[in-house]
């Protein structure tokens, strides 16, 4: 009887371990999708290859690439209101 209980416990632990390993292998969703067409994109792309939506632009102050949706450059802090002035 004890042997049967130990076998059932071992089987349950083996199944739980398999589920945990499978969960660890899943590819996490990074949220890198085109804001226009929702196709998965690479974070470094300047333009969506599917719909041609502009994704990144060069900061006029430091000339580093930033997302078009950002109000301020994450590298130098240059904002859109400064450029308009």
PyMOL Python script that loads the backbone (N, CA, C, O; Angstrom):
from pymol import cmd

cmd.read_pdbstr("""\
ATOM      1  N   UNK A   1       0.812  -1.190   0.000  1.00  0.00           N
ATOM      2  CA  UNK A   1       0.000   0.000   0.000  1.00  0.00           C
ATOM      3  C   UNK A   1       0.860   1.261   0.000  1.00  0.00           C
ATOM      4  O   UNK A   1       0.588   2.217  -0.726  1.00  0.00           O
ATOM      5  N   UNK A   2       1.899   1.242   0.827  1.00  0.00           N
ATOM      6  CA  UNK A   2       2.805   2.390   0.894  1.00  0.00           C
ATOM      7  C   UNK A   2       3.549   2.542  -0.426  1.00  0.00           C
ATOM      8  O   UNK A   2       3.789   3.657  -0.890  1.00  0.00           O
ATOM      9  N   UNK A   3       3.906   1.428  -1.018  1.00  0.00           N
ATOM     10  CA  UNK A   3       4.610   1.462  -2.303  1.00  0.00           C
ATOM     11  C   UNK A   3       3.730   2.084  -3.384  1.00  0.00           C
ATOM     12  O   UNK A   3       4.221   2.856  -4.207  1.00  0.00           O
ATOM     13  N   UNK A   4       2.464   1.764  -3.395  1.00  0.00           N
ATOM     14  CA  UNK A   4       1.531   2.338  -4.357  1.00  0.00           C
ATOM     15  C   UNK A   4       1.393   3.842  -4.147  1.00  0.00           C
ATOM     16  O   UNK A   4       1.358   4.603  -5.114  1.00  0.00           O
ATOM     17  N   UNK A   5       1.317   4.271  -2.902  1.00  0.00           N
ATOM     18  CA  UNK A   5       1.227   5.685  -2.579  1.00  0.00           C
ATOM     19  C   UNK A   5       2.491   6.425  -3.039  1.00  0.00           C
ATOM     20  O   UNK A   5       2.401   7.528  -3.577  1.00  0.00           O
ATOM     21  N   UNK A   6       3.635   5.837  -2.834  1.00  0.00           N
ATOM     22  CA  UNK A   6       4.895   6.449  -3.277  1.00  0.00           C
ATOM     23  C   UNK A   6       4.969   6.532  -4.797  1.00  0.00           C
ATOM     24  O   UNK A   6       5.461   7.523  -5.337  1.00  0.00           O
ATOM     25  N   UNK A   7       4.489   5.512  -5.488  1.00  0.00           N
ATOM     26  CA  UNK A   7       4.484   5.541  -6.946  1.00  0.00           C
ATOM     27  C   UNK A   7       3.550   6.639  -7.474  1.00  0.00           C
ATOM     28  O   UNK A   7       3.891   7.334  -8.432  1.00  0.00           O
ATOM     29  N   UNK A   8       2.391   6.794  -6.860  1.00  0.00           N
ATOM     30  CA  UNK A   8       1.456   7.843  -7.274  1.00  0.00           C
ATOM     31  C   UNK A   8       2.057   9.222  -7.015  1.00  0.00           C
ATOM     32  O   UNK A   8       1.938  10.118  -7.851  1.00  0.00           O
ATOM     33  N   UNK A   9       2.692   9.393  -5.879  1.00  0.00           N
ATOM     34  CA  UNK A   9       3.342  10.660  -5.557  1.00  0.00           C
ATOM     35  C   UNK A   9       4.472  10.966  -6.541  1.00  0.00           C
ATOM     36  O   UNK A   9       4.605  12.103  -6.995  1.00  0.00           O
ATOM     37  N   UNK A  10       5.270   9.979  -6.868  1.00  0.00           N
ATOM     38  CA  UNK A  10       6.357  10.169  -7.833  1.00  0.00           C
ATOM     39  C   UNK A  10       5.810  10.535  -9.204  1.00  0.00           C
ATOM     40  O   UNK A  10       6.368  11.397  -9.883  1.00  0.00           O
ATOM     41  N   UNK A  11       4.732   9.896  -9.614  1.00  0.00           N
ATOM     42  CA  UNK A  11       4.109  10.215 -10.897  1.00  0.00           C
ATOM     43  C   UNK A  11       3.588  11.649 -10.917  1.00  0.00           C
ATOM     44  O   UNK A  11       3.759  12.361 -11.906  1.00  0.00           O
ATOM     45  N   UNK A  12       2.957  12.068  -9.831  1.00  0.00           N
ATOM     46  CA  UNK A  12       2.446  13.436  -9.754  1.00  0.00           C
ATOM     47  C   UNK A  12       3.587  14.454  -9.818  1.00  0.00           C
ATOM     48  O   UNK A  12       3.485  15.465 -10.513  1.00  0.00           O
ATOM     49  N   UNK A  13       4.661  14.186  -9.098  1.00  0.00           N
ATOM     50  CA  UNK A  13       5.814  15.089  -9.136  1.00  0.00           C
ATOM     51  C   UNK A  13       6.437  15.146 -10.525  1.00  0.00           C
ATOM     52  O   UNK A  13       6.856  16.213 -10.972  1.00  0.00           O
ATOM     53  N   UNK A  14       6.500  14.029 -11.197  1.00  0.00           N
ATOM     54  CA  UNK A  14       7.053  13.977 -12.557  1.00  0.00           C
ATOM     55  C   UNK A  14       6.191  14.791 -13.520  1.00  0.00           C
ATOM     56  O   UNK A  14       6.719  15.511 -14.367  1.00  0.00           O
ATOM     57  N   UNK A  15       4.861  14.679 -13.395  1.00  0.00           N
ATOM     58  CA  UNK A  15       3.954  15.449 -14.247  1.00  0.00           C
ATOM     59  C   UNK A  15       4.053  16.946 -13.966  1.00  0.00           C
ATOM     60  O   UNK A  15       4.045  17.752 -14.896  1.00  0.00           O
ATOM     61  N   UNK A  16       4.146  17.320 -12.700  1.00  0.00           N
ATOM     62  CA  UNK A  16       4.280  18.737 -12.348  1.00  0.00           C
ATOM     63  C   UNK A  16       5.593  19.296 -12.881  1.00  0.00           C
ATOM     64  O   UNK A  16       5.622  20.412 -13.399  1.00  0.00           O
ATOM     65  N   UNK A  17       6.665  18.547 -12.764  1.00  0.00           N
ATOM     66  CA  UNK A  17       7.961  18.986 -13.277  1.00  0.00           C
ATOM     67  C   UNK A  17       7.898  19.170 -14.794  1.00  0.00           C
ATOM     68  O   UNK A  17       8.466  20.128 -15.319  1.00  0.00           O
ATOM     69  N   UNK A  18       7.226  18.281 -15.494  1.00  0.00           N
ATOM     70  CA  UNK A  18       7.077  18.410 -16.944  1.00  0.00           C
ATOM     71  C   UNK A  18       6.313  19.662 -17.322  1.00  0.00           C
ATOM     72  O   UNK A  18       6.669  20.332 -18.292  1.00  0.00           O
ATOM     73  N   UNK A  19       5.265  19.993 -16.574  1.00  0.00           N
ATOM     74  CA  UNK A  19       4.495  21.211 -16.830  1.00  0.00           C
ATOM     75  C   UNK A  19       5.333  22.457 -16.586  1.00  0.00           C
ATOM     76  O   UNK A  19       5.253  23.418 -17.350  1.00  0.00           O
ATOM     77  N   UNK A  20       6.134  22.447 -15.529  1.00  0.00           N
ATOM     78  CA  UNK A  20       6.981  23.601 -15.233  1.00  0.00           C
ATOM     79  C   UNK A  20       8.056  23.793 -16.306  1.00  0.00           C
ATOM     80  O   UNK A  20       8.356  24.925 -16.686  1.00  0.00           O
ATOM     81  N   UNK A  21       8.623  22.716 -16.785  1.00  0.00           N
ATOM     82  CA  UNK A  21       9.629  22.816 -17.843  1.00  0.00           C
ATOM     83  C   UNK A  21       9.010  23.305 -19.142  1.00  0.00           C
ATOM     84  O   UNK A  21       9.622  24.095 -19.862  1.00  0.00           O
ATOM     85  N   UNK A  22       7.810  22.847 -19.447  1.00  0.00           N
ATOM     86  CA  UNK A  22       7.120  23.298 -20.660  1.00  0.00           C
ATOM     87  C   UNK A  22       6.798  24.785 -20.565  1.00  0.00           C
ATOM     88  O   UNK A  22       6.907  25.502 -21.560  1.00  0.00           O
ATOM     89  N   UNK A  23       6.408  25.256 -19.393  1.00  0.00           N
ATOM     90  CA  UNK A  23       6.108  26.676 -19.207  1.00  0.00           C
ATOM     91  C   UNK A  23       7.371  27.509 -19.364  1.00  0.00           C
ATOM     92  O   UNK A  23       7.309  28.634 -19.861  1.00  0.00           O
ATOM     93  N   UNK A  24       8.510  26.979 -18.950  1.00  0.00           N
ATOM     94  CA  UNK A  24       9.776  27.701 -19.077  1.00  0.00           C
ATOM     95  C   UNK A  24      10.255  27.792 -20.514  1.00  0.00           C
ATOM     96  O   UNK A  24      11.040  28.682 -20.842  1.00  0.00           O
ATOM     97  N   UNK A  25       9.802  26.893 -21.378  1.00  0.00           N
ATOM     98  CA  UNK A  25      10.225  26.893 -22.780  1.00  0.00           C
ATOM     99  C   UNK A  25       9.379  27.812 -23.650  1.00  0.00           C
ATOM    100  O   UNK A  25       9.752  28.087 -24.790  1.00  0.00           O
ATOM    101  N   UNK A  26       8.253  28.291 -23.141  1.00  0.00           N
ATOM    102  CA  UNK A  26       7.387  29.139 -23.939  1.00  0.00           C
ATOM    103  C   UNK A  26       8.102  30.447 -24.260  1.00  0.00           C
ATOM    104  O   UNK A  26       8.817  30.996 -23.422  1.00  0.00           O
ATOM    105  N   UNK A  27       7.906  30.930 -25.458  1.00  0.00           N
ATOM    106  CA  UNK A  27       8.519  32.177 -25.878  1.00  0.00           C
ATOM    107  C   UNK A  27       7.710  33.329 -25.279  1.00  0.00           C
ATOM    108  O   UNK A  27       6.508  33.436 -25.522  1.00  0.00           O
ATOM    109  N   UNK A  28       8.367  34.192 -24.495  1.00  0.00           N
ATOM    110  CA  UNK A  28       7.612  35.296 -23.899  1.00  0.00           C
ATOM    111  C   UNK A  28       7.199  36.311 -24.946  1.00  0.00           C
ATOM    112  O   UNK A  28       7.936  36.563 -25.899  1.00  0.00           O
ATOM    113  N   UNK A  29       6.033  36.888 -24.773  1.00  0.00           N
ATOM    114  CA  UNK A  29       5.557  37.927 -25.671  1.00  0.00           C
ATOM    115  C   UNK A  29       6.248  39.230 -25.301  1.00  0.00           C
ATOM    116  O   UNK A  29       6.147  39.686 -24.162  1.00  0.00           O
ATOM    117  N   UNK A  30       6.941  39.825 -26.245  1.00  0.00           N
ATOM    118  CA  UNK A  30       7.695  41.034 -25.973  1.00  0.00           C
ATOM    119  C   UNK A  30       6.901  42.292 -26.216  1.00  0.00           C
ATOM    120  O   UNK A  30       7.302  43.371 -25.782  1.00  0.00           O
ATOM    121  N   UNK A  31       5.804  42.175 -26.890  1.00  0.00           N
ATOM    122  CA  UNK A  31       5.005  43.351 -27.165  1.00  0.00           C
ATOM    123  C   UNK A  31       5.532  44.177 -28.320  1.00  0.00           C
ATOM    124  O   UNK A  31       5.116  45.323 -28.489  1.00  0.00           O
ATOM    125  N   UNK A  32       6.435  43.630 -29.122  1.00  0.00           N
ATOM    126  CA  UNK A  32       6.978  44.352 -30.266  1.00  0.00           C
ATOM    127  C   UNK A  32       6.084  44.115 -31.468  1.00  0.00           C
ATOM    128  O   UNK A  32       6.313  43.214 -32.275  1.00  0.00           O
ATOM    129  N   UNK A  33       5.064  44.943 -31.563  1.00  0.00           N
ATOM    130  CA  UNK A  33       4.124  44.855 -32.668  1.00  0.00           C
ATOM    131  C   UNK A  33       3.982  46.222 -33.300  1.00  0.00           C
ATOM    132  O   UNK A  33       4.095  47.248 -32.629  1.00  0.00           O
ATOM    133  N   UNK A  34       3.736  46.226 -34.581  1.00  0.00           N
ATOM    134  CA  UNK A  34       3.511  47.475 -35.303  1.00  0.00           C
ATOM    135  C   UNK A  34       2.249  48.134 -34.741  1.00  0.00           C
ATOM    136  O   UNK A  34       1.221  47.470 -34.613  1.00  0.00           O
ATOM    137  N   UNK A  35       2.305  49.427 -34.403  1.00  0.00           N
ATOM    138  CA  UNK A  35       1.113  50.088 -33.879  1.00  0.00           C
ATOM    139  C   UNK A  35       0.009  50.236 -34.924  1.00  0.00           C
ATOM    140  O   UNK A  35      -1.144  50.492 -34.575  1.00  0.00           O
ATOM    141  N   UNK A  36       0.350  50.079 -36.191  1.00  0.00           N
ATOM    142  CA  UNK A  36      -0.641  50.236 -37.253  1.00  0.00           C
ATOM    143  C   UNK A  36      -1.315  48.921 -37.631  1.00  0.00           C
ATOM    144  O   UNK A  36      -2.543  48.840 -37.661  1.00  0.00           O
ATOM    145  N   UNK A  37      -0.511  47.878 -37.923  1.00  0.00           N
ATOM    146  CA  UNK A  37      -1.085  46.622 -38.426  1.00  0.00           C
ATOM    147  C   UNK A  37      -0.969  45.457 -37.441  1.00  0.00           C
ATOM    148  O   UNK A  37      -1.495  44.377 -37.714  1.00  0.00           O
ATOM    149  N   UNK A  38      -0.299  45.646 -36.311  1.00  0.00           N
ATOM    150  CA  UNK A  38      -0.146  44.652 -35.249  1.00  0.00           C
ATOM    151  C   UNK A  38       0.687  43.432 -35.635  1.00  0.00           C
ATOM    152  O   UNK A  38       0.648  42.426 -34.927  1.00  0.00           O
ATOM    153  N   UNK A  39       1.441  43.489 -36.735  1.00  0.00           N
ATOM    154  CA  UNK A  39       2.335  42.405 -37.120  1.00  0.00           C
ATOM    155  C   UNK A  39       3.558  42.439 -36.198  1.00  0.00           C
ATOM    156  O   UNK A  39       4.025  43.519 -35.835  1.00  0.00           O
ATOM    157  N   UNK A  40       4.071  41.287 -35.824  1.00  0.00           N
ATOM    158  CA  UNK A  40       5.248  41.212 -34.980  1.00  0.00           C
ATOM    159  C   UNK A  40       6.447  41.825 -35.705  1.00  0.00           C
ATOM    160  O   UNK A  40       6.704  41.511 -36.868  1.00  0.00           O
ATOM    161  N   UNK A  41       7.180  42.702 -35.009  1.00  0.00           N
ATOM    162  CA  UNK A  41       8.318  43.401 -35.615  1.00  0.00           C
ATOM    163  C   UNK A  41       9.545  43.286 -34.732  1.00  0.00           C
ATOM    164  O   UNK A  41       9.442  42.922 -33.560  1.00  0.00           O
ATOM    165  N   UNK A  42      10.685  43.589 -35.283  1.00  0.00           N
ATOM    166  CA  UNK A  42      11.939  43.665 -34.542  1.00  0.00           C
ATOM    167  C   UNK A  42      12.049  45.067 -33.959  1.00  0.00           C
ATOM    168  O   UNK A  42      11.685  46.038 -34.622  1.00  0.00           O
ATOM    169  N   UNK A  43      12.536  45.188 -32.747  1.00  0.00           N
ATOM    170  CA  UNK A  43      12.607  46.474 -32.067  1.00  0.00           C
ATOM    171  C   UNK A  43      13.514  47.466 -32.803  1.00  0.00           C
ATOM    172  O   UNK A  43      13.347  48.673 -32.633  1.00  0.00           O
ATOM    173  N   UNK A  44      14.455  47.001 -33.604  1.00  0.00           N
ATOM    174  CA  UNK A  44      15.391  47.889 -34.285  1.00  0.00           C
ATOM    175  C   UNK A  44      14.922  48.346 -35.660  1.00  0.00           C
ATOM    176  O   UNK A  44      15.593  49.167 -36.286  1.00  0.00           O
ATOM    177  N   UNK A  45      13.810  47.850 -36.143  1.00  0.00           N
ATOM    178  CA  UNK A  45      13.343  48.219 -37.487  1.00  0.00           C
ATOM    179  C   UNK A  45      12.891  49.672 -37.521  1.00  0.00           C
ATOM    180  O   UNK A  45      12.260  50.154 -36.581  1.00  0.00           O
ATOM    181  N   UNK A  46      13.208  50.353 -38.586  1.00  0.00           N
ATOM    182  CA  UNK A  46      12.809  51.749 -38.773  1.00  0.00           C
ATOM    183  C   UNK A  46      11.397  51.842 -39.348  1.00  0.00           C
ATOM    184  O   UNK A  46      10.657  52.775 -39.035  1.00  0.00           O
ATOM    185  N   UNK A  47      11.022  50.868 -40.197  1.00  0.00           N
ATOM    186  CA  UNK A  47       9.735  50.872 -40.890  1.00  0.00           C
ATOM    187  C   UNK A  47       9.160  49.458 -40.828  1.00  0.00           C
ATOM    188  O   UNK A  47       9.898  48.480 -40.948  1.00  0.00           O
ATOM    189  N   UNK A  48       7.861  49.352 -40.644  1.00  0.00           N
ATOM    190  CA  UNK A  48       7.204  48.045 -40.665  1.00  0.00           C
ATOM    191  C   UNK A  48       7.248  47.503 -42.092  1.00  0.00           C
ATOM    192  O   UNK A  48       6.793  48.180 -43.014  1.00  0.00           O
ATOM    193  N   UNK A  49       7.784  46.299 -42.296  1.00  0.00           N
ATOM    194  CA  UNK A  49       7.856  45.750 -43.647  1.00  0.00           C
ATOM    195  C   UNK A  49       6.490  45.342 -44.210  1.00  0.00           C
ATOM    196  O   UNK A  49       6.357  45.112 -45.412  1.00  0.00           O
ATOM    197  N   UNK A  50       5.499  45.254 -43.358  1.00  0.00           N
ATOM    198  CA  UNK A  50       4.181  44.828 -43.801  1.00  0.00           C
ATOM    199  C   UNK A  50       3.327  46.000 -44.296  1.00  0.00           C
ATOM    200  O   UNK A  50       2.734  45.925 -45.372  1.00  0.00           O
ATOM    201  N   UNK A  51       3.266  47.085 -43.508  1.00  0.00           N
ATOM    202  CA  UNK A  51       2.375  48.203 -43.861  1.00  0.00           C
ATOM    203  C   UNK A  51       3.116  49.510 -44.136  1.00  0.00           C
ATOM    204  O   UNK A  51       2.490  50.519 -44.459  1.00  0.00           O
ATOM    205  N   UNK A  52       4.434  49.497 -44.011  1.00  0.00           N
ATOM    206  CA  UNK A  52       5.288  50.664 -44.262  1.00  0.00           C
ATOM    207  C   UNK A  52       5.103  51.784 -43.227  1.00  0.00           C
ATOM    208  O   UNK A  52       5.471  52.927 -43.495  1.00  0.00           O
ATOM    209  N   UNK A  53       4.544  51.478 -42.061  1.00  0.00           N
ATOM    210  CA  UNK A  53       4.395  52.464 -40.984  1.00  0.00           C
ATOM    211  C   UNK A  53       5.786  52.817 -40.447  1.00  0.00           C
ATOM    212  O   UNK A  53       6.588  51.921 -40.185  1.00  0.00           O
ATOM    213  N   UNK A  54       6.076  54.085 -40.282  1.00  0.00           N
ATOM    214  CA  UNK A  54       7.356  54.529 -39.735  1.00  0.00           C
ATOM    215  C   UNK A  54       7.362  54.230 -38.241  1.00  0.00           C
ATOM    216  O   UNK A  54       6.446  54.631 -37.523  1.00  0.00           O
ATOM    217  N   UNK A  55       8.393  53.525 -37.770  1.00  0.00           N
ATOM    218  CA  UNK A  55       8.465  53.085 -36.388  1.00  0.00           C
ATOM    219  C   UNK A  55       9.488  53.866 -35.567  1.00  0.00           C
ATOM    220  O   UNK A  55       9.260  54.151 -34.391  1.00  0.00           O
ATOM    221  N   UNK A  56      10.599  54.205 -36.180  1.00  0.00           N
ATOM    222  CA  UNK A  56      11.685  54.895 -35.483  1.00  0.00           C
ATOM    223  C   UNK A  56      12.103  56.115 -36.287  1.00  0.00           C
ATOM    224  O   UNK A  56      11.878  56.195 -37.495  1.00  0.00           O
ATOM    225  N   UNK A  57      12.713  57.058 -35.590  1.00  0.00           N
ATOM    226  CA  UNK A  57      13.246  58.236 -36.244  1.00  0.00           C
ATOM    227  C   UNK A  57      14.547  58.617 -35.556  1.00  0.00           C
ATOM    228  O   UNK A  57      14.820  58.162 -34.446  1.00  0.00           O
ATOM    229  N   UNK A  58      15.328  59.425 -36.188  1.00  0.00           N
ATOM    230  CA  UNK A  58      16.581  59.894 -35.632  1.00  0.00           C
ATOM    231  C   UNK A  58      16.330  61.163 -34.836  1.00  0.00           C
ATOM    232  O   UNK A  58      15.653  62.074 -35.312  1.00  0.00           O
ATOM    233  N   UNK A  59      16.870  61.227 -33.635  1.00  0.00           N
ATOM    234  CA  UNK A  59      16.727  62.423 -32.809  1.00  0.00           C
ATOM    235  C   UNK A  59      17.512  63.562 -33.458  1.00  0.00           C
ATOM    236  O   UNK A  59      18.679  63.376 -33.804  1.00  0.00           O
ATOM    237  N   UNK A  60      16.905  64.728 -33.631  1.00  0.00           N
ATOM    238  CA  UNK A  60      17.621  65.837 -34.257  1.00  0.00           C
ATOM    239  C   UNK A  60      18.758  66.387 -33.401  1.00  0.00           C
ATOM    240  O   UNK A  60      19.643  67.068 -33.918  1.00  0.00           O
ATOM    241  N   UNK A  61      18.746  66.104 -32.112  1.00  0.00           N
ATOM    242  CA  UNK A  61      19.770  66.622 -31.221  1.00  0.00           C
ATOM    243  C   UNK A  61      20.990  65.694 -31.137  1.00  0.00           C
ATOM    244  O   UNK A  61      22.120  66.115 -31.383  1.00  0.00           O
ATOM    245  N   UNK A  62      20.744  64.425 -30.786  1.00  0.00           N
ATOM    246  CA  UNK A  62      21.867  63.490 -30.599  1.00  0.00           C
ATOM    247  C   UNK A  62      22.004  62.491 -31.736  1.00  0.00           C
ATOM    248  O   UNK A  62      22.985  61.749 -31.784  1.00  0.00           O
ATOM    249  N   UNK A  63      21.049  62.456 -32.646  1.00  0.00           N
ATOM    250  CA  UNK A  63      21.049  61.610 -33.844  1.00  0.00           C
ATOM    251  C   UNK A  63      20.986  60.117 -33.553  1.00  0.00           C
ATOM    252  O   UNK A  63      21.334  59.303 -34.408  1.00  0.00           O
ATOM    253  N   UNK A  64      20.544  59.750 -32.349  1.00  0.00           N
ATOM    254  CA  UNK A  64      20.327  58.336 -32.037  1.00  0.00           C
ATOM    255  C   UNK A  64      18.888  57.987 -32.386  1.00  0.00           C
ATOM    256  O   UNK A  64      18.006  58.845 -32.373  1.00  0.00           O
ATOM    257  N   UNK A  65      18.664  56.711 -32.699  1.00  0.00           N
ATOM    258  CA  UNK A  65      17.325  56.266 -33.069  1.00  0.00           C
ATOM    259  C   UNK A  65      16.399  56.184 -31.875  1.00  0.00           C
ATOM    260  O   UNK A  65      16.784  55.696 -30.813  1.00  0.00           O
ATOM    261  N   UNK A  66      15.171  56.665 -32.049  1.00  0.00           N
ATOM    262  CA  UNK A  66      14.158  56.574 -31.003  1.00  0.00           C
ATOM    263  C   UNK A  66      12.834  56.205 -31.641  1.00  0.00           C
ATOM    264  O   UNK A  66      12.641  56.405 -32.841  1.00  0.00           O
ATOM    265  N   UNK A  67      11.921  55.666 -30.846  1.00  0.00           N
ATOM    266  CA  UNK A  67      10.603  55.322 -31.349  1.00  0.00           C
ATOM    267  C   UNK A  67       9.846  56.591 -31.714  1.00  0.00           C
ATOM    268  O   UNK A  67       9.954  57.602 -31.021  1.00  0.00           O
ATOM    269  N   UNK A  68       9.096  56.542 -32.777  1.00  0.00           N
ATOM    270  CA  UNK A  68       8.313  57.695 -33.213  1.00  0.00           C
ATOM    271  C   UNK A  68       7.308  58.091 -32.135  1.00  0.00           C
ATOM    272  O   UNK A  68       7.000  59.273 -31.976  1.00  0.00           O
ATOM    273  N   UNK A  69       6.798  57.114 -31.397  1.00  0.00           N
ATOM    274  CA  UNK A  69       5.777  57.384 -30.387  1.00  0.00           C
ATOM    275  C   UNK A  69       6.319  58.081 -29.142  1.00  0.00           C
ATOM    276  O   UNK A  69       5.533  58.594 -28.346  1.00  0.00           O
ATOM    277  N   UNK A  70       7.641  58.116 -28.950  1.00  0.00           N
ATOM    278  CA  UNK A  70       8.210  58.766 -27.771  1.00  0.00           C
ATOM    279  C   UNK A  70       8.182  60.278 -27.915  1.00  0.00           C
ATOM    280  O   UNK A  70       8.591  60.821 -28.942  1.00  0.00           O
ATOM    281  N   UNK A  71       7.701  60.950 -26.886  1.00  0.00           N
ATOM    282  CA  UNK A  71       7.680  62.419 -26.874  1.00  0.00           C
ATOM    283  C   UNK A  71       9.096  62.978 -26.736  1.00  0.00           C
ATOM    284  O   UNK A  71       9.426  63.998 -27.339  1.00  0.00           O
ATOM    285  N   UNK A  72       9.928  62.308 -25.942  1.00  0.00           N
ATOM    286  CA  UNK A  72      11.288  62.768 -25.673  1.00  0.00           C
ATOM    287  C   UNK A  72      12.283  61.681 -26.040  1.00  0.00           C
ATOM    288  O   UNK A  72      11.988  60.491 -25.934  1.00  0.00           O
ATOM    289  N   UNK A  73      13.452  62.098 -26.469  1.00  0.00           N
ATOM    290  CA  UNK A  73      14.520  61.153 -26.777  1.00  0.00           C
ATOM    291  C   UNK A  73      14.991  60.513 -25.472  1.00  0.00           C
ATOM    292  O   UNK A  73      15.283  61.237 -24.520  1.00  0.00           O
ATOM    293  N   UNK A  74      15.075  59.181 -25.391  1.00  0.00           N
ATOM    294  CA  UNK A  74      15.512  58.538 -24.156  1.00  0.00           C
ATOM    295  C   UNK A  74      17.005  58.705 -23.897  1.00  0.00           C
ATOM    296  O   UNK A  74      17.474  58.378 -22.806  1.00  0.00           O
ATOM    297  N   UNK A  75      17.758  59.201 -24.863  1.00  0.00           N
ATOM    298  CA  UNK A  75      19.197  59.348 -24.710  1.00  0.00           C
ATOM    299  C   UNK A  75      19.599  60.755 -24.272  1.00  0.00           C
ATOM    300  O   UNK A  75      20.457  60.909 -23.403  1.00  0.00           O
ATOM    301  N   UNK A  76      18.989  61.778 -24.862  1.00  0.00           N
ATOM    302  CA  UNK A  76      19.395  63.152 -24.535  1.00  0.00           C
ATOM    303  C   UNK A  76      18.270  63.986 -23.933  1.00  0.00           C
ATOM    304  O   UNK A  76      18.526  65.078 -23.426  1.00  0.00           O
ATOM    305  N   UNK A  77      17.036  63.503 -23.975  1.00  0.00           N
ATOM    306  CA  UNK A  77      15.924  64.220 -23.389  1.00  0.00           C
ATOM    307  C   UNK A  77      15.283  65.254 -24.294  1.00  0.00           C
ATOM    308  O   UNK A  77      14.334  65.927 -23.890  1.00  0.00           O
ATOM    309  N   UNK A  78      15.784  65.390 -25.507  1.00  0.00           N
ATOM    310  CA  UNK A  78      15.218  66.349 -26.456  1.00  0.00           C
ATOM    311  C   UNK A  78      13.754  66.025 -26.678  1.00  0.00           C
ATOM    312  O   UNK A  78      13.399  64.875 -26.938  1.00  0.00           O
ATOM    313  N   UNK A  79      12.896  67.047 -26.576  1.00  0.00           N
ATOM    314  CA  UNK A  79      11.464  66.840 -26.743  1.00  0.00           C
ATOM    315  C   UNK A  79      10.953  67.445 -28.027  1.00  0.00           C
ATOM    316  O   UNK A  79      11.636  68.242 -28.670  1.00  0.00           O
ATOM    317  N   UNK A  80       9.746  67.060 -28.396  1.00  0.00           N
ATOM    318  CA  UNK A  80       9.133  67.566 -29.609  1.00  0.00           C
ATOM    319  C   UNK A  80       8.857  69.064 -29.526  1.00  0.00           C
ATOM    320  O   UNK A  80       8.936  69.765 -30.534  1.00  0.00           O
ATOM    321  N   UNK A  81       8.530  69.564 -28.317  1.00  0.00           N
ATOM    322  CA  UNK A  81       8.238  70.983 -28.213  1.00  0.00           C
ATOM    323  C   UNK A  81       9.488  71.829 -28.432  1.00  0.00           C
ATOM    324  O   UNK A  81       9.376  72.964 -28.897  1.00  0.00           O
ATOM    325  N   UNK A  82      10.666  71.318 -28.115  1.00  0.00           N
ATOM    326  CA  UNK A  82      11.915  72.052 -28.361  1.00  0.00           C
ATOM    327  C   UNK A  82      12.199  72.146 -29.860  1.00  0.00           C
ATOM    328  O   UNK A  82      12.695  73.162 -30.346  1.00  0.00           O
ATOM    329  N   UNK A  83      11.877  71.074 -30.584  1.00  0.00           N
ATOM    330  CA  UNK A  83      12.135  71.074 -32.028  1.00  0.00           C
ATOM    331  C   UNK A  83      11.225  72.055 -32.747  1.00  0.00           C
ATOM    332  O   UNK A  83      11.630  72.682 -33.725  1.00  0.00           O
ATOM    333  N   UNK A  84       9.994  72.189 -32.262  1.00  0.00           N
ATOM    334  CA  UNK A  84       9.043  73.073 -32.927  1.00  0.00           C
ATOM    335  C   UNK A  84       9.407  74.538 -32.712  1.00  0.00           C
ATOM    336  O   UNK A  84       9.054  75.391 -33.526  1.00  0.00           O
ATOM    337  N   UNK A  85      10.109  74.833 -31.624  1.00  0.00           N
ATOM    338  CA  UNK A  85      10.465  76.233 -31.323  1.00  0.00           C
ATOM    339  C   UNK A  85      11.606  76.730 -32.157  1.00  0.00           C
ATOM    340  O   UNK A  85      12.016  77.882 -32.018  1.00  0.00           O
TER     341      UNK A  85
END
""", "prot")
cmd.dss("prot")
cmd.show_as("cartoon", "prot")
cmd.util.cbc("prot")
cmd.orient("prot")
